[in-house]
Amino acid sequence: MTSIRACVRFASLAWLVIAFGIQYPAAVAQTPPDNGASEYPPHHQLTGSDLETFLDALVPTQLFRDHVAGAVVVVVKDGKVLLAKGFGYADVETRQPTTPMTLFRPGSISKLFTGIAVMQLVERGKIDLDRDVNDYLNFRIETPPGGVPVTMRRLLTHRAGFEEQLKEHFATTERPRQLGVHLAEHLPARLFPRGDVAAYSNYGVALAGYIVERVSGQPFDQYVTTEILAPLGMSYSTFQQPLPRDLQPLMSKGYRDFGQPARPFEIIPLAPAGGLSASAGDFGRFMLALLGGGTLDGKRIVAADTLAEMMRPQVPAPSGLPRMALVFVEHTIEGHRVIGHGGATEFFRSALMLTPEERFGLFVSYNSAGTSNAFEPLELLSRVISRYFGRVARAAVAASSNGVDAYSVSGAYQTARRGDKSFMKAAAMLGQVIVHARQDGKIEIGKSILSSVGGGVWRDLTPEMFDPPDRSVEVAFEIDERGTATKMRFPSLDFIRVPWHEDRRLVLPAIGASLTVIACTFVLWPVAAGVRRRFRQRFGDRSRDKREFISVRLALIPYLLSAVAVGWLRQLGMTDLTAFGPGLDTWLMALYAVAWLAVLGAPWIGWVTFRFWRDRVGNLFARVHQSAIAVSAIILSWAAVNWHIAGTTLRY
């Protein structure tokens, strides 16, 4: 639901899209000695009273530490609700407490309901998971040369290969536009049309929801209410936006952090991917139905075999790697196999996790983005699992002799969930994850600039898999015929290795140095002119020399304006994602115009530099300085074109 904070949420966005499995803080997990031990027993017996005591200490600490207003937690075990409790405030201004009846926005956990709706229609023979979705739509999704058609199975496993888009991700209107109209007008390109790359896509799941609408003949929100929410007795849940009048008093406010004013109710145009509003109590009923084979209180929403198929991994992966099911994500917490989904909107952070073998489920949601890089829901899940189920640690496996080692996987990796045809491409570059090889055979995954993916030293499990010894999480690398890694794989999101010329370790210093040269040149221009007057010196011997000298300085202005505009976009993304809509188009066109002026000025700067050297204009220092300006202009112009700062599209 990552430069720009919004890009974090869908380009590198790791904690929103990789479910739970890659980044809970090391501090919340026990760090076992690397002595071959494989299991750490639970510390406590899971009872309602012990759980409540534990959460009464943990959750308020999280709220205070991360400036979060409120949270809800519900835990189910063995067919009953073990605990449902609210913490903190649903409305800070009125001091309204959070309760199990308070509505929260669970974000991408909404996708589980969309998946069930799809599978209901599969059961009825109205949808074929492997049929071209164009057969169900009133607009067409083209298949690029060498690609494969988009199918429902690919939509539900995030392998349709859609480019990510930010524009109108959150609406400024009082209610969303019709789902089909929005999808048709915002149809993204297919960056990975062969279906072999996991590129998490809200658009793809929303498209699946629209097919439900088309096939059933009912609006999506009405269908889900009739076929899922009502049978399960989820009376305090809805996909309607804005909320029905009777539920509005129960809705928690959303906050950037505890100390800031409450934000308006978020309108999410791609509702099937993230538009649900629901209470913790209702999520307790939903988890009981999932753990009960699709049945609750004698009401069945989906057949047990169908639900089992939804939870069955759909995409091959190395043994032990968390895998993608149909909407559900299989992953690992404290070494235990769990399945569920994470979710977030601008202001809410949530997670739903099931361990079917233990007949255990937990839902948690926070109503503030907060100030910490920690993902509070995942921290809570990890602590609960460790306390009541123990920790299963995997022993390291010696690397094989097939030539695949830590050096084979070292490099820069960029999320597949990105926009390549707009300025959003720059966000993916900033979100690159750097993998470093260590001489001891381990790898070190550095945290990206725009997310908390990675961090720490990861040991070798197999020739193509690594995990951090303090966290039971694995990452797999796809190796090509040359023995070099091309992808870093997680269940619902791949990271693609980037070529050397787009590696942020090279790009960012080059851009930074170039901007420094240009900014210093322009700012110190009056100073240099004053020095020349003081010592009665002139630049060059002809008026042409002076004109070209001045023209080069003036040609630097577009570079500086472009840098300021990009900084403004970054700040905008940190404060108001709803601004990324039609109202931004005029400003974006202005940025494009200025950036193209800068690009077109680079050849002129290069020509002037050549002439100054040819005709020996100025002294040696002046000519070297002019050369530095020319090189900087070329680097910045290339970057502006490559990352579409000098762009042409209003679709992003």
N, C-alpha and C positions, 0 to 999 in steps of 0.2 A: 504495500500500500504503500551524492554522493558527489576556490570552487563551491558548490551548491549543496546545502544539506539535503534537499529533496533528492539529489542524485544518490546520496547514501541510501535512501530508502528503496531505490529500485535498480541502481546500477551496480554498486558494490553491495550495499544494503544487506549486508550479509545476515544480520540477525533477524531480518524480516522475512527472508526467503529461504534460508537453508534450514528451516524449521528450528530445531534446537541443537543440532548436533555438533557445532564446531567452536563455540566460543564462550562458554561460561567461565567465569574467572577461576584461575587456578586456586585462588585462596579458598574457594568453597569446597574443594575436594581434598580428600586425604591424599597425601603424597606417599605412596608405598615405597619401601626399599626395593631395589632391583635385584631381588634374591631368588627369583623363580616362584615366589608365592603367587597364587592365582586368585585368592579370594579373601575378603575381609568381611566377617560376619556382621549382621545388623547390631546396632547398639540398644535398641528399644523395641518392645512389642507394640505393634500398631493398634492403638485403642483411641477412641474419641477423646478421652481426657488427656492422654499424653500428647496427642497431636495438637489439641487446642493449646496446651501449655507451651509446646514448642513454637507454634506459629505466633502466639501472643508475644513471644520474645523476638522472633525473627522479623515478622512483617513490619511492626512499628519501627524497628531499627532501619529497615530498608526505606521506609517512608521518610524518616528524618534525614537519613544520610543523603538520599537522592532528590530531596525536595519534591516528593510525590504527595498529592493530597489524600488519595484513598485507594483502597484495593478490596477485592473480593476473592475468596478462596472457597472451593467446594471439593470435597474428597468423597469418593464412593468406593466401597469395598464389599465384596460378596453379596451383591444384589441390593445394597441399601446405602443410603447417604450417611456417611460417617461424621461429616462435619460440613457445615455451610455457614460462613461467617464473613462479615464486612469489617474493614479496618479504616480508620481515618474518616475523611469527609467526602460526601458526594457533592456538597456545595459549601465551599469554604466561607463564603460571605455570610450565609445564614446559619452556618455551623450544623447543617443537616448531615447526620451520620450515614455512613454506608451500611447497607443491610443486604442480606441475600436476595431481597426483592428489588434492589437497585439495578437499573439497566446500565450495562456497559457496552462499548463497541469492540467486539472481539476481532475486527479486521479480517485477516485472511482465514481465520477459522471458519468463516462463512462458506469457504470452498467445500467443506465437508458436507454441508447441506445441499450445495449444488451438485456434488458428486452423487449423493443419494438420490436426488431428483432424477438425474440422468439414468441411474441404474434401475429406478422404478420403471422408467419407460423402456429400458432394455428388456426388463422382465416381461413387459406387455407386448414386446415385439415391434415397438414403434421406433426404436433407435438401434442401429447396428454400430458397435464400437469401432469397427474397422471399415466403415463406409465413408466415402468422401463427403465431408460436411456440406459441400456445395449443394448436395441433394436436399438439404434441409433448410437452406438459406434463401433469402430474397435479394441477396447481392453475392458477388462472386469473389472467391479468394483464388488468385492465380497460382499455379505451380511453376516456379522458375525452371529453366532447363537444368536437368540433372537432379531435380528435386522429386519429392514424393508428395502425394495429396495430403492435406490436413484431414485427419480422422479424429473421432471423439477420443479414442485411446491416446492419441498424441496430445490432444488438448488437456486431458486429465493427468498426463505425466509430464507436462511442460516440454514437449518435444516437437511442437509445431514450428519452432524457430523464429517466432515473431520478434521484431525489434521492439524495444521498450519505448514508451512515450510518457511524457510528463504533462503535456498540455491538457488542461481541464481534468487532471487527475482528481482534484477536488473542485467541486462546483461552487460558484458564488451565487447561484440562483436559489430561490426558496425550495424548489423541488427539482429533481433530475429530469433531463430530457428523456423521451422514450428510448428504451434500451437499444432497439434495432437501429434507430436513427443515429444515435451516438456511435455505435459500432461501425456502421457503414461509413460515416464521415471521418472516423479516426482509424481506418484500416491501416495497420502498420506493414512495412515491408517484412519479408521473411529473410532474415540474415543467415539462417541455417536451415535451408529448405530440405536437406536430406534426412532430417529426423534423427540425426545421430548426436545431437548436442542438447544438453539440458539447459534451457534458458527460461527460467521461471517467468511466467507471464500472467498478469492479471487480465489482460485482454483475452487470452486464450480461454480462461475459465469463465469469464463473462460471456464469451461467445457460446460456450457450452450451455450457460444459463439461458441465453436467447434461443437456442435450439429447443430447450425444454419449453419455452414460451410458445414457439412456433408449432411444435408437435402437439402439445397439450391443448392449444387454443385458449390458454389462460395467461394473464400477466404473470411474470415470474414470481413476484411476491405473493400473489394470490394462490398460485399453485403450491408453493412451499407451505403456506399457512394451512391449506386444505389437506395436503397429503403428508405433511411431516409434523408441523408444529401442533396442530389440533389433535391428531391421534395420540401424540405423546403428552398432551396436557401442558404444553409450553405456552401458558396464557400470557406470559410477560416477555414475549419474544416476537419480533417482526422484522421483515425486510422493507417495510414501508418507510419512505423518506419524503417529507418529514414524518415524525412519529404520529400515530393516531392520538387524538386528544386525550383519551383516557390513560395513555402511557406516559405522556409528557411529564407529569409531576414526579414520576419514578426515575427519570433519566438522570444519570450522573453528569455533572459538568465535566468538561475536558480542560486540561491546563497544560501550558508549556512547562511550568513548574509551580510549586506551591505558592510562591510569592507573587505570581502574576495573575491578572484578571482571568476569569473564566472565558473560554472561547465558545463561539456559536456551535450549534449542532452541525456536525460535518455531513455534507451532502456528497455521496460517493456515486458518480455516474455508473461505474462498473459494479453495480450492486451485487451481482452473483459472486463476485470475487472478494467483496469486503464490506457489504452494506448492512449486515445484520446488527440489530440491537437486541440484547438478551440479558436476562438476570442470571446470577449464579445458581439460584434455585432451579431454573429451567435447564441450565447446563448440567446440573446433577441428573435430571431426568434423561437428558440426551445421552450422557455417558452410560447410564444404566441400560438404555436401549442398545447402545453399541456393544456393551459387554454381554448383553442378553441375547445376542444373535439377531438383533433387529426388532425385538419384541419388548414391550413394556406394558404391564397391567393388561395383558391379553390383547393389546393392539399391536399389529405388526406393520412396520413401515417398509421393510425390505426383507427378502428371504435370507435365512442364515447362510446359505451357499453363496448368494450374491454378495453379502457383506464380507464373507471370507475372501471372495475374489477381489473385492475392493482393497482389502488389506494385504493381498498377496503381491509381492514385488513383481513389477512388470518389466523391468529393465535389467539385463544381465549386469552383474558387478562382481568384482573379486570377492572371494569368500570373506565374510566378516565385515564388509563395507556396508554401512547403512544404505538402503535402497529405496527407490521411488515406487509406491503402489499407485492405485487409482485415486488421486487427490491426497490420500494419506501418505505420510512420510515415515518410513521405518528409520529409526536412528538409535543411538546408544547414549544412555545416561548412566554414569557410574558402572559401566560394563554390562548393564542390563538392556536387552532388546525391548524397546518401547515403540509405540506407533501413535501418531497424532498429527498435530499441526501447530505452528506458531502464528501469531498475527499482530498487526499494528496498524493504527491510523496515524494521523499527525500527533494525536495526544494520548492515545490508549496503547498499552502494551499487554499482550495476552499470550497464553499457551494452554493447550489441551493435550494431555498425554494419557495413554492407556497402556497397561501391561496386562493383556488378556489372560496370560497364564496365571497371574496372581489375582485376576478379577478385580483389578485396581484401576482407578481413574482419578485424575486431578485436573481441575481447571482453575486458572488464576488470571486475574486481570487488574491492571493499574490504570488510573485515570489521568496520569500525567506523563509527559515525555521525560521530565526529570533532568537532572544535571550530570548524571553519572554515565560513563561508557558501559557500565555493567548492564546486562539484560536481566532485570529483576525477576521476571517469570522463570527464566532458566536457572537462576541462582536458587530460587525456592524449590524448583523441581529436583535439582541436584541434591540439595540438602535433605529433602524428604526421602528420596530414594536411598541415599547413603545411610540415613538414620534407621529406616525401617526395613530395608531389604539388603543392606550391606553393599560392598563394592567388589566387583569382579575385575581383577587386573589381568591383563594379557601379558604373558612372558614374551620377551623379545625373541625373534627368530633370526638366526644368522643369515646374512645376505648370501645369495647363491653366486655361482661363478659364471653367470651368463652375461656379465658385463654391465648389468643394470645396477647402478649404485646412486649414492646421494648426488654425485656430480652430474649424473644423467638427468636429474630432475631439477637442478638448480636453474634459476632464471626468473623472469618477471611474468606474471600471469594476470590476465584481465578478465573480468566477469563477462560471461556470455549474455547476461541480462543488461543490455545497454542499447543506446541509440547510436548508430554509426553514421547517420545521414544528416545530423543536426549538431548544434553546439553541445548537445549532451554527450557527444563522443569524448569531449575533454574530461567529463566526470569519470568515465571509465578509466581513462589514463591515470587520473589522480587516485583512483581506487585500486590500482594494481597491487597485488600481493607479491612480495619478493621472497623467493626460496633460496636460502644459502646452504651450500654444502659444507659440512665439517669434516675434518680429517679422521674423526672417530667413526665415520659412517652414518652419523645422524644428520638431520637437516634442521635448519632454523628458519621458521616461517615468520618473517617480520610483519608487524601490523601495518595495514595500509594507512594512507593519510586520511581517508574518509570513512574508515570503518574499523572495527576491532576484530576483523578476521585475522586469524593467525596469532602469533605470539609464542615465544618459548622454543625450546628444543624438542624436536620430534624424533623418536627412535625408529629404527628400521624393523618392521615386522616381517615383511616379505620383500622380494625384489622390487615390487611396485607399490607397496603400501607403507605408510608411516603413521605413528600416533604419538601424542605427547604422553610421557610416562605419568604425569600428574592428572591426566584427564582421559577417560576411556572413549576416545573419539578417533576415528580413522579417516585418512584421506588416501585416495588412490590416484595414481598417475597413469595416463595412457601413453604407452611407449611406441614410437614408430619403428620402421625397419632399420633405421640407423642407430637405434638404441637411445634416442633422445626423447624426453617427455614432451608431449604436445598439449596435454590437458591435465588439469588438476580437478578431480571429480568429487563432487558431493551429490547427494540424492537428487535434488531438484534444481541444481545449478552447477554448471561447469565453469572453470576458469581456463581460458585459452592462453597458451604461451604467445607472447608478443615478439615481433622482430626487434632487432637491436635498436633500430632508429626510432621506435616508439616506446622504448624502455624509459620509465620516468626517472630512473637514476641518471640517464643522460639528458633527457629532454628538459627536466625542470631546472637543473643548473644552467643549461644553455639559455633557456628563456630568461631566467633570473639575471644572468650576467648581461644579456642583451638589453633588457629593460633598464638595468643599472647604467649601462653606457649611454643609452638614449636619454634617460631622465637627467643624468648628471650633465650631459652635453647641453640640453635645453635649459636647465636651471642655471648653469654656470655661464651661459652665453653672455648675459650682461656683464658678469664679472670679467670675462676674458676681453670683452670690448673695452671695458674701463682700463684694464692693464695695457692694452695696445695704445689707447689714447695717452695714457700716462707716459709711456716711453716713445710716443710718436712713431708707432709702427703701423703698417697697413698690411692687410692680408692680400697678397698678390700685387701685381703691377698694373692690372687693367680693371676697368669697371666691370667687365664680364666676370672676372674672378670673384669680385665682391658680391655680384648678383647671385652667382651660383652658390657661394658660401652661404648667403642668407636663405636661398631657396632650399638648401639641404636642411637647415635648421627648421624652417617652416614645415618641411615634409615630415618632421618628427612628431608634429602635433597629433596626427591621427593615431600613431602608435600609443601615445600617452592617453588619448581619449578612449581608445579601445581597452586599454588596461583598466582604466577607471570604470568603464561600463561593465567589464567582466567582474570586477570587484563588487559593483552594485548588484549584479545578478546573484552573486554569491550571498550577499547580505540579504537579498530578497528571499532567497531560498531558505535562509535560516529563520526568517520571521513570518512568512506568509506564503504558503504553497498555493493558496487560491489565486494569487496574483499571476500564476502561470496559466493565463487564459487569453481570450481575444483582446482584452484590454492591454496586453503587453505587446501586441503585434506592432504598433507604431514605434515603440521604443526599440524593439528588436530590429525593425527595418532601418532605424537610424544607426544602430550598432553595426549592422551589415554594411551600410554605406560608408561609415567612417573606417571600418576595417578594410574594405576594398580600396579606399583611398590610400591607406597605408601600404597595401600590397602593390598597388599601381605606382606608388612612389619609390619602391625599392629599385626598379631598373634605372630610374633617374639618378638616385643616389649612387648606384654602381657606376654609371657613366661619368658622373662628376668626379668620383674617386679615381677612375682610370685617367681622366684628363689631367687631374692635379698631379698625378705621378708622371704622366707623359710630359707635361709642360713645366714640371718642377715648381708648381704653385705653392707658396708658403715654405716654411722650413720643414725639416725632417719630422719633427714632432707633430706638426700640424697634419702632415700627410699620413703618418701612422694613425693619428687620431681619426682622420677621415676614413681610413681603411677599417678601423674598429666599428665606426658608425655603419659602414656598408655591410660588414659581416653581420652585425646585429640586426640590421633591417632585413637581410635575407633570411636569417633564422626566424625572426618574428613573423615575417610574411609567410614562410613555409608553415609555421605552426598555425597561423590564422586560417590558412586554406585547408590544411590537413585535419584540423579539429573544428572546422566550420564556424569559427568566430567570424570569418568572412564568409557568410553563408548566403543561401538563396531561398531557404524554405521557412515557412511559418508552421510547419508540422514538426513537433519535437516532443 
